[in-house]
Amino acid sequence: MGEILRENQNTKLLLEMSVVDGEHDFTSSIVAALNQAELEIHNLDETIESIQSLKPNCDKLDYILAASSGALCGIIDIFLVGKPGESPLGDITDQWFANRTTYFAKLCGWEDKGENSLSSAIRFLEKKFKIPYDQRGVGDAASFVFDLNPTNHHFKSLAHNPSLLGLFFSILDQFTNSSHFISGGELISLADADGKFELRGNNIPSKLFCAFANWFGHLISDMSGSSGSKGRGMGIPSPLWTWSNDIIALKRSLNIPVSQFDNSINELAINIYKEGYDARFQSTQAIPVFINEMLVRLVFAIRRLIKYFAETDKETRSFSLMWKKCEPFSNPTVKRMLTVAHGTFCLIDIGDATVRGFVTGAGSFNPTEFFLCLNIVGVGRLTISLYGEVKREIGIQKAEREIIFARKEKLVVENYIEGLKLLSELYEDKNLLNFITDFKNSDMYIHAFEKSVMLAKKRNVPNNEILKNKMEIDSYFLGGNKA
């Protein structure tokens, strides 16, 4: 085995030549080594680029625009959302839910005969989707046992909660003709709740389907209040507050003591529900949060689109490249902007809710007023953004170690490539190292001998040791001397 070593700027290159069955072969030519090294550089560049893409690339204008969007939507929340009963956007949302109720009633066969459309539609749906757990605390024992009344029965009745646990108790109550309520930290069950109720279906699957249909249809009928409601009515509870019922129900079912904190949160949820904080109002709170979300994504996309057309030549433009530069969804930059926007929104909203809590508390803090004005949807959206920021930061910290190693490896490969280029110029491998093929495939040995002589001279073989023609080679291998 022969070895060629060359040192250049502390970089060493090793080329190996093997002799197998009397044939000479180089493990790789310089050109092949160059191609392999350049491919490695390309792979390292892709690795570094993919790791760097995890980091947000926001400039000052991005932060300013994101904060401005959050401030604008915070002002919308203060003046157009406010709290139940004092919400211009809430009136629009209530009407939208009323229209959906009447539309659903028409799908189920209801006909509007000119009377009060909403009350008539609700009455029709209540009869259409009959359930056994609709006690209102009016003239029944429940009003004396656990203070059930028309203003809280939708919240206290577990089957009226728009959650998975609410669906479970609805199906359970329909199969057992019972009712389950949460009151004072207790799970209360009423047996034989409705003597006239009968769940339709001839077998278990059909009864399950009917129970689900009754649960869903009855929730639709209660979205805008009951058929006898005066004014706005008591809708179904907010999905983000019914978890206070779920926790107590689960703990009581598992014989786990209910804490005072659980009771306090549940009482707070009931109090704000009685003030009108239901699913309709929570949908109203989602409006400025949604506007904030869309506005930030739109601003991001427009800025990157303008930059793309300004910096990209017409000949190289493509939709795929434009989408990669402008898409406002998976990019970490737009996610950072959303965190800033929702954070600004929540700061303004929490500040407003805190001021109102102290103003209505007459010197003390009023938690009910605070949570009536607090945009819980915005807080939830900010929590998701903060979780994403923490998760990305952990990923970036792990990737930093990889990118440091990749950059060092890239530097080594670049030095290696420079050495290969110097050797390529010196040895002209492409033209000189194919002499083995000439020996194998051609009877014209003279040209091959000339190449071998040139190669020997370039590699500094002493002149007196070079075999310059076929005669000298034959004499050498037959045991003669060069001379």
N, C-alpha and C positions, 0 to 999 in steps of 0.2 A: 504494500500500500504506500502510495506516495502522498505527501502533504505539501500544500502551498500555503505559507503564512505571510500575511502582510499586515503591518501595523500602521494605522493612520488615526491620529487624534484619539489614542487609547481604545480604538475599535479594532478587533481582530476578526479575520475571515478565515475559515478553514474549508478547503475544497478537498474531497477525497477521491482517489482513483483506485479501483480494485482490479485485481487480475484473477479471473475465474476461467478455468479450462483453457488457459493460454490466450484469453481475449481480454483486452483492456476496456474499461468502462468507467466514465465519470458518474458519480451519484447524481450530480446536477450541474448544469452549465450555469454560468453567471447570469445569462438572460433569464433562465428559469427561476433562479434564486431572486432576481429582481422582481419578476412577476409575482412570486409568492409573497415577497416582502411588501409590495404595494397593495396586494389584497389584504394583508394583515393590517396595514395602515388604514385602509378603508373600513375594515371591521372595527378597529379601535375608534375611528372618528364617529361611527354610528353609535357605539357604546357611550362615548362621551356626550354626544348630542342627545341621546335618549335620557341620560341621567340629568343633564342640564335642563331638559324640558319639564322636569318635575318642579322647578323653581318658578315662582311668579316673576313676571318681568314688567312691573307697573312703573310708569313714570309719574311725575308730580301731577300732570294733567289728569291721569287716570284716577288718582286718589281724590283730586278736587271734584271731578265729575261724579264719582261714586258717593262722596260725602254730600254733594249737592242734591243728588237723587234721593238719598235717605232723608235729608232735611225737608225737601219738598213733600215727600210722602208722609213725613211726620206731621207737617202742617195740615195735610189732607185728613189725617187721622184725628187731629185735635178738633178741627172745625166741621168736618163732614161726617165723621163716625161718632166721636164722643162716647156717650153711654146710652143704654136702652131708654127709649122714650124721648130722647133729645138728639136723634140722629137723622139728618136729612138723607144720607145714604141708606140708613136702616129702613126708612119708609119705602124706598125703592125695592130693597131686598124683600121686605114683607110682602109687597105686591107680587114680586116674582114667585115667591113660594106659594102664594094664594093661587096664582095662575097655574102653577104646576099641579096643585091639588085638584083644581077643577078639570084640568086636562086629563089627569089620571082617572078621575071619576067618569069622564066621558068614554075613555077607553074601556072601562069596566061596565058600561051600559047606562050610565046616568044621562038623563035628558033635562036640560035647563028649561023650566016652564015659566020663566019670568020672575020668580021669587028671588029672595036673596041668594045669589048664585053660590057663594062660598059656604054659607050655613047649610044649604040644601045638598051641596056636594059632599060635605063632611058627614052629614046625617046618612047619606046613601052609603058612603064607605064604611061607616061604623056598623051598619046593618049587614053590609056585604062581607066584611071581614070581622065576624063576631069572635070575641075572645072572652075568657072568664076572669081576667085580672084587671078589669076597668073600674074598680071601686073608686069613687071620688070623695068618700068621707062625708056624704050628704045623706043623713037619715040612716046610716048604717053603723054597726058597732065599731068599725075602724076609726071613726072620728073621735071616739071616746078612749079607745085603747092606745093609739099612738099618734094622735093629733093629725090624722089624714084629712086634707081638705082640697078643694079644687085648685088652689094655687101651688100645691106641692105634690099632688098625687102622681103626676107624670115623672117627677124626679125620684120620688121614693119607691115607686113601683119598678123593680129590676127589669121586668119584661118590656118596659117603655124606654129603656136605655138603648141608644143606637150603638151597641157594642157586641162583641162575640159572647160575652157573658149575658148580655140582655137577650140575645137569640137563644142561648141555652135555657134560661129561665122561662122564656116564652114557650118553648117547646115542652119543657117540663110541666109548666102550669096547664097547658092545653091537654096533655096526656093524663094528668092527675086531677084536673078540674080544681086547681088551687091558685093562690096568689102569694107572691113573695115580695116583701117590702124591707127597706132599710130605714130604721128610725132610732135615734138615740144610741147609735153604735150597736144595735141589735139586728139580727136577721129574723124577721117575723113572717110566719107562714099562716095563711088562712085556708083551711080545708073546706071542700065543697063550696067554692066561692060563688058559683053560679049554677043553680039547679036546672036551668034550661039549656046549658051549654052541652054540645055534643060535637066532638071532633070528627070531621068527615074522613072517609077512607075505609077500604075493606081490608087492608093489610098494613103492616108497619111502614113500608116505603111510601105508600100513598098517604098515610097519615102524617108522615114526616114532611112530605111535600106540602100538604094542606096547612100544617102548622107553620111552616116557613112562609107560605103565601099570606096567612092570617097576620103573622108578625109584621111582615113588610107592608102589607096593605093598611094595617092599623096605624103604623108609624106615619104613613103618608097622610092619613086622615087627621092625625094629631099635629102635623107640622105647623099648621096655622091656627092651632087652638081647637077646642071642642065645638060641637054644633051649637051649644047654648052659650058660647062665650060672648061677652059684651066688650066691644073694643078690640084690642090687639089679640087677646087670648093668651093662654099659656101653651107654647109649643113644646116640642120634644127637647130634652136636655142637651146641652152642649157636649159633643163627643169627648172634648178635652177635659171636662170636669166630672164625667160619670165614673172615671177611674176611682174617685173617692168612695163611691158605692161598691165598686168591684173589689177593692182591697178589704173592706169590712166584710163583704159576703164571703170572700175566700177564707179570711181568717176565722170567721165564725163556723164555716163548714169544716175547717180543719182543727177546730177547737183551740185556736191560737188566740190569746188575749188581745183585745183591741186597745190600742194606746190612746191616751188623751189627745195626742197630736192627730191621730186618725179621725177622732170625733170632731176636733176643732176644724179641720179641713172640710169634713163633710158638712158641718153646720154652715161654714162659710159658703160652700158651693150651693147649698139650699137657699141661703139668703140672697145671693146674687141671682139665682134662678128666679126667685119670686119677684125680683126687680126687673125681670124681662131678659136676662142673659140666657138665651136659649140657642138652639142650632141656627136659627135665622140671624141672630145678632152676631154670632161667631162667623158666619159667612160674610156679614158686612165687614167685620174686622179683617177678613182675608183680602179685601179689595185693595187697600193701599199697599199691603205687602206684595200682592201680585204685581201691581203697577211698578213698585220699586224693583222687583225682580226683572221684569221685562225691560224697563228703562235702562238699567245697567247693562244688560246683555245687548240691547240695541246700540247703545253708545259705544260699547266695545267693538261691535262688528263694524259700525260705520267708520270709526277711526282707523281700524286696520284695513278696511276696504279702500279708503282714500290713500293710505300709505302704500298699499299694494300697487294701485294703478300709477302712483307717482314714481315708484322705484323700479317697476318691472317693465321691460321693453315689450312692445306689442307682439314681437315674434315668439317670446318665451311665455306669454300668458296662457294659463289653462284654468279650467274650472276647479280641477282637483287641487292645484296649488293654491288658488284663491281661497277655497274652502278651508284648506289647512291653515292658512294665515288668519282667516276671519271668523271661523266657527266659534260661537259664544257659549259652548256647553262644557266640553271636557277640559278646556284650557285652564291651567292653574292661575293664569293672570286674571281672567274674568272671575274666578272663584275668590281670589283675594279682594277684588273690587266689590263683590257681593257681600263679603264679610264686613268691609268698611261701610257699605250702604246700609245694611241691616243693623249694624252696630250704631250708626248715627240715628237711624229711625227709632231704635229702642231707647237710646239716651233721651231723645226728645219726648217719646211717649211715656217713659217712666217718670221723667221730670214733671210732665203735666199731671199724671196720675197721683204723684206724691203731693203736689201742691193742692189738688182737689181733695185728697184725703185729709190734709191738715185743715183746709178751709171749712169743710163740712163737719169736721170733728170738734169745732168750737174750742180750739186749743189743744185737743188731743188728736191722735191719729185714728182715722176711720178706715179700717181694713176693707170693709164692704165697698165703700166708695172707691178706694184705690183699685180693687180688682175689677170693679165695674168699668173703670176707665182704662185699665191696663190691656193692651193688645196682646193677648196670650198667643195669637197666631204668629205675630212678629217675634215674640220671645222664642217660640219654638223654632222658627226659621233661623234665627241667629244661633241658637244652640246647635243646629245641624251644621251651619257654616263653621262654627268654632271647633266642632268635632272633626270636620274635614281638615281644618288648618293644623290641628294637633297631629292627625294621622299623616298628613303630607310631610310635616316637619320631621316626624320620626323616620319616614321613608327617605327623606333627603339626607338625614344624618347617617343612615346606613349606606346610602349611595355615595356619600362623600369619600368614604374609604375606597370604594371601587374606582371612582374617578381619579383619585390620586395615583393608584396603581396603574390605571390605564394610561395616564399621561406619562408616567415614567417608562412604561413599556413602549409607548409611541416614540419617545425620545431615543430609546435604544434602537428601535427598528429604523428610525430615520438616519441615525449614524451608520447603521448597517447598510442601508441603501446607498449612502454616499460612498462607502468603501467599495461596494459592488460596482458602482459607476466608474470609479478610478481603475479598478481591475479590468472592467470591460474595455475601457479605452486602451489600456496597456497591452492586454493579451489578445484582443480581437477574437474572443472565443467563438463568435458566430462563424467566422471564416476559418479559424485554425483548428478548432477541436473536432471538426468533422472528418479529420484525416482517417479515423478508424473506419468510418463508413466507406471511404474511398478504398481502403485496403480490402474490405469485405466484398464490395460490389463492382470493382473495376479491375481490369487487367493492366490499366495504364498506371504503373507504379511510380513513374517518374514524378508526376504532379504531386502525388502523396508524399514522396520523399522530400520534395522541395518544401512542402508545408511543415513537415517534421523538423527540417533543418531551421526554418524560420522560427518555429516555436521554441526550439532549443536555444537559439541565439537570444530571443527575447527573454527567456527565463535564465539567462546568464550561465548557461552551460559552457565550461571551458572549450575553446575552439579545438584543441587537440583531442578532445573526447567526443566530438560530434561526428557521426557517420554521415557522410555527405552524399552518397549515392548507393545504388543497389549492390554494386560490386563490393564496396566496403562492408556493407551489411552481411552479404553472403559469406565473405571471408571471415568476418567476426564470428558468425554463428557456426562456421565450419571448423573453427579452432585456429584460424590464422590470425595474423596481426593486421592492424589497420593499414600499415604501410605495406 
